[in-house]
Amino acid sequence: MPRRRSLTALGVVFATAALSGCAPPPQAASSAGGTLRVAAATDSGETLNPYASNQSPTQELRSALLYEGLTHLDPTGKVEWRLATEMTPNALRDEWTIKLRPGVKFTDGSEFTSADVVASIKYLRDPAHAAQGLAFIERVDPDAVTAVDKSTVRVGLNKPFAPFREIWANVLLPMTKAGSAPVKPIGTGPFAVKSFTAGRQSTLERFDGHWGEKPKLDTVDIIEFPSQQAQANALLSGQVDVASGATPTIAKSLAGKNGIQVLDSKGDFTLRIGFNTTVAPFDDVRVRQALRLLIDRDQVVANALGGYGRVANDHEGGTPHCGDPGIAQRKQDIAQATRLLAEAGHPDLSFAITTDGLLPGMQELAQVFAENAAKAGVKVTVNVPTVPEFLSKWTQWPVFIDFNPIPYLPTVIGSLLPGRVGNATHWNNADFVRLSDELFVAPEQEQCSIMNRMHRIEHDQGATITPAFVNVLLPHRGAVRGLVPDVNGRPLTFLTNVTVTG
């Protein structure tokens, strides 16, 4: 679930005091799990609507605590049941029957039933709502979503789709109470909204009626700060318990000071440079390949990521069970890049790369790329607009930096196929589309072979530079116990066993 704005995976909110230069005073822990104060990046355009288009990581994180999907990804990336307990296809896999978990309550105390699932799916599936999750369920026939009984839903599809269970684990496909979205959405999550001020602060309180294991925390305060350094300063001074956005440099500088520890989540989270294929010269694959040859991936890992990452190869990950796809690792080759640019008629190429810098490593990646490109006479400037401006022109930037925290199959659906909200490169490859159609109906034992062929097309013809897999670093006070690393880079969505001792 690439950015738009997936992914992620990520997402929080923040306080007035932070924006005025004054942070809230430290809070004492309660007799239960205490209050977890999370510092995160400012997002003045956020809402409580989990279906909104162009969501930032801030909004996605909060949604993950307030709402739940039919299935869920655990910290190891495994799909597990959530609001559903069973999904059974017909022989053609163009109709699925969903059994719902009994005894689930919304945070307002009302019962969760099949009527809510039908309403949620129909809301998501309606193009008029511009829901970001729409692309993932485009095969759902909105006229064939029906409640069989209070705990059973039947979903008809306009095309067969085998990985139906996996898709519903997407954070952009939560279930809400019928009729509550988008103005005052009500979820079934382990936390409920106590207060919310867009661009400033969210306070979430434990929902004691939650069907699953109850969080130990009493409340989660998500406090907005205007920069990653401001988050770090707040953590150092004890004004917050966690800094959700920390560059490797900042994380290293914090580790060990005032008892601060760093949680390191290793996985397939990527930052990537996208090229808009509707804008010349990025419509020319020779130009895209030349730019891929300019980047020094080892330097990206060492400098932009401070060593917290591993080299990637211009295709998305998220398929570790499939093994090595057998594609030779692309390395920096200035001479070959220069030849390709001359062949394409662009020996003196210059352009701007745009990033909102919302996540750690984004600006650093842009700077490393600009330095590398200069070796071939390519002039790259770095443009850093505000988050709202960046999102308002999503799909229009010629060159941009995006992030992807989600497994491969939803990545294909959300950002690698034509016409998707997440596909800001507008890449459209007929062979890739054909293979995706095969993937969506293939039995599990055949999926790896298909995905590896898709990886090769991305590597040879794609519209992004994916230079590295990024570790997600989470500096926190030693008083915070129970955090777990997450392969999808979203450790703050797993707070069940977290406590704050003082």
Secondary structure, DSSP 4 states (H G I P E B T S, - for coil): --TTT----------HHHHTT-PPPP----SSS-EEEEEEE--TT--S-TT-SS--HHHHHHHHHH-B-SEEE-TTS-EEESSEEEEEE-TTSSEEEEEEPTT-B-TTSPBP-HHHHHHHHHHHH-GGG--GGGGGGTTEEEEEEEEEETTEEEEEESS--S-HHHHTT-TTS-B--TTTTTTS----SSEEEEEEETTTEEEEEE-TT-SSPPPS-SEEEEEEESSHHHHHHHHHTTS-SEES---HHHHHHHTTGGG-EEEEE-SS-EEEEEE-TTSTTTTSHHHHHHHHHH--HHHIIIIISTT-EEE--SS----GGG-----PPP---HHHHHHHHHHTT-TT-EEEEE----STTHHHHHHHHHHHHHTTT-EEEEE---HHHHHHTTTT-SEEEEEE-S-HHHHIIIIISTT-TT-TT----HHHHHHHHHHTTS-HHHHHHHHHHHHHHHHHH-SEEEEEEEPEEEEE-TTEE-----TTS-GGG--TT-EE--
